[in-house]
């Protein structure tokens, strides 16, 4: 058994790596110091190959700064939770149609044509219809930092360092971020994940959950990351930077918008919400400031209507704003349920998640806003989750089937030290398949509803339920 630790001052790495060789089996456990960590077990054909593989892993860690240690001497560091003050708005009340109390402070929100997703610091994720009916509940192992979508797939990034795919009936761990990365925010594009963290870094991870590149920004914390086909946009205490998506090369950096607390993007622009009471619209091409949207307090979140016609913002005083694209303030109203940590606009409605854990639906139509500014607002409906609503947790247990039927068969194969998944059904390219790592087993075959090629090609992504094929 070899036990190593890497602990850096100033909020840096604080992790362990333990290797146990028992005959032909190598057991590796790694994670944050003071926590149970994650365990991977690999069997080798001979004891010599097992010892050689373990030695290789240990030497890699030593080169990265790990050193021998005694378990239990260093203590666990707490994971950073976003604690930001929120005061009551003095503005007139916004026309809130309904609100749902998720039970804890909430950051994660995503809204599509079918439903709203909200995730809170307790690890709960709820789905709510646009009319305010709670339809589902997931319980993840740790606090939800954010919820993002990538085409069909919905992902939740959590404080346990994992990103869970919520697209099926059961959450599956899709990505495992390095143990030292204290996630602040994440975004995803075509299977490639971008992660901003407490140390001001940006890290990208590919569809196989493998490290691509990392860069340290010119700030000491980083709340903003937005990804598109060509670039990753990173906002931190020192400004906003654009990196090339393929290799992480710095394209531009601007300090015009610093102390960034949130980010948004449109096709040609990124929006940086800052503690300096403003949202900045920056051109994606060169980072120049195209417009500034002035608020009356630090801005915790922002969003736009399609094409950036309207820009919305939420401040630390529980107020929400609407601006014209040019920067003209059109209105400011109070939420009545805390400051908006995240927001999204869809079909004349502004959806927010707040410091008091509420998911609220605001009628942002011209008629409703005009009435609110005159003092007339609807009585918001307080949405409740039914006591009988089942709680769905992550699982590695799979239903088994004996016939493929209309599904697609994929097979797990060993390639060196890694397990890869390929499509076994005829007629598909010989590409790897994005597939949850914690249910991969060499030689096993699985039945999925279907696979789709990634936007850039080169790999497939499964969708629908995953079953074990006997």
ZIQUIHU-V836242 format. One record per residue. N is the residue number from 0. SS is DSSP state (2 for helix, 1 for strand, 0 for the rest). Layout:
BEGIN
N,SS
N,SS
END
This chain:
BEGIN
0,0
1,1
2,1
3,1
4,1
5,1
6,1
7,0
8,0
9,0
10,0
11,0
12,0
13,1
14,1
15,1
16,1
17,1
18,1
19,1
20,1
21,1
22,0
23,0
24,1
25,1
26,1
27,1
28,1
29,1
30,1
31,1
32,0
33,0
34,0
35,0
36,0
37,1
38,1
39,1
40,1
41,1
42,1
43,0
44,0
45,0
46,2
47,2
48,2
49,2
50,2
51,2
52,2
53,2
54,2
55,2
56,2
57,2
58,2
59,2
60,2
61,2
62,2
63,0
64,0
65,0
66,1
67,1
68,0
69,0
70,0
71,0
72,0
73,0
74,0
75,0
76,0
77,0
78,0
79,0
80,0
81,0
82,0
83,0
84,0
85,0
86,0
87,0
88,0
89,0
90,0
91,0
92,1
93,0
94,0
95,1
96,1
97,1
98,1
99,1
100,1
101,0
102,0
103,0
104,0
105,1
106,1
107,1
108,1
109,1
110,1
111,0
112,0
113,0
114,0
115,1
116,1
117,1
118,1
119,1
120,0
121,0
122,0
123,1
124,1
125,1
126,1
127,1
128,0
129,0
130,0
131,0
132,0
133,1
134,1
135,1
136,1
137,1
138,1
139,0
140,0
141,0
142,0
143,1
144,1
145,1
146,1
147,1
148,1
149,1
150,0
151,0
152,1
153,1
154,1
155,1
156,1
157,1
158,0
159,0
160,0
161,1
162,1
163,1
164,1
165,0
166,0
167,0
168,0
169,0
170,0
171,1
172,1
173,1
174,1
175,1
176,0
177,0
178,0
179,0
180,0
181,0
182,1
183,1
184,1
185,1
186,1
187,1
188,1
189,0
190,0
191,1
192,1
193,1
194,1
195,1
196,1
197,0
198,0
199,0
200,1
201,1
202,1
203,1
204,1
205,0
206,0
207,0
208,0
209,0
210,1
211,1
212,1
213,1
214,1
215,1
216,0
217,0
218,0
219,0
220,0
221,0
222,0
223,1
224,1
225,1
226,1
227,0
228,0
229,0
230,1
231,1
232,1
233,1
234,1
235,1
236,0
237,0
238,1
239,1
240,1
241,1
242,1
243,1
244,0
245,0
246,0
247,0
248,0
249,1
250,1
251,1
252,1
253,1
254,0
255,0
256,0
257,0
258,0
259,1
260,1
261,1
262,1
263,1
264,1
265,0
266,0
267,0
268,1
269,1
270,1
271,1
272,1
273,1
274,0
275,0
276,0
277,1
278,1
279,1
280,1
281,1
282,1
283,0
284,0
285,0
286,0
287,0
288,1
289,1
290,1
291,1
292,1
293,1
294,0
295,0
296,0
297,0
298,1
299,1
300,1
301,1
302,1
303,1
304,0
305,2
306,2
307,2
308,0
309,1
310,1
311,1
312,1
313,1
314,1
315,0
316,0
317,0
318,1
319,1
320,1
321,1
322,1
323,1
324,0
325,0
326,0
327,0
328,1
329,1
330,1
331,1
332,1
333,1
334,0
335,0
336,0
337,0
338,0
339,1
340,1
341,1
342,1
343,1
344,1
345,1
346,0
347,0
348,1
349,1
350,1
351,1
352,1
353,1
354,0
355,0
356,0
357,1
358,1
359,1
360,1
361,1
362,1
363,0
364,0
365,2
366,2
367,2
368,2
369,2
370,2
371,2
372,2
373,0
374,0
375,0
376,0
377,0
378,0
379,0
380,1
381,1
382,1
383,0
384,0
385,0
386,0
387,0
388,0
389,0
390,0
391,1
392,1
393,0
394,0
395,0
396,0
397,0
398,1
399,1
400,1
401,0
402,0
403,0
404,0
405,0
406,0
407,1
408,1
409,1
410,1
411,1
412,1
413,1
414,1
415,0
416,0
417,1
418,1
419,1
420,1
421,1
422,1
423,0
424,0
425,0
426,0
427,0
428,0
429,0
430,0
431,1
432,1
433,1
434,0
435,0
436,2
437,2
438,2
439,0
440,0
441,0
442,0
443,0
444,1
445,1
446,1
447,1
448,1
449,1
450,1
451,1
452,1
453,0
454,0
455,0
456,0
457,0
458,1
459,1
460,1
461,1
462,1
463,1
464,1
465,1
466,1
467,1
468,1
469,0
END
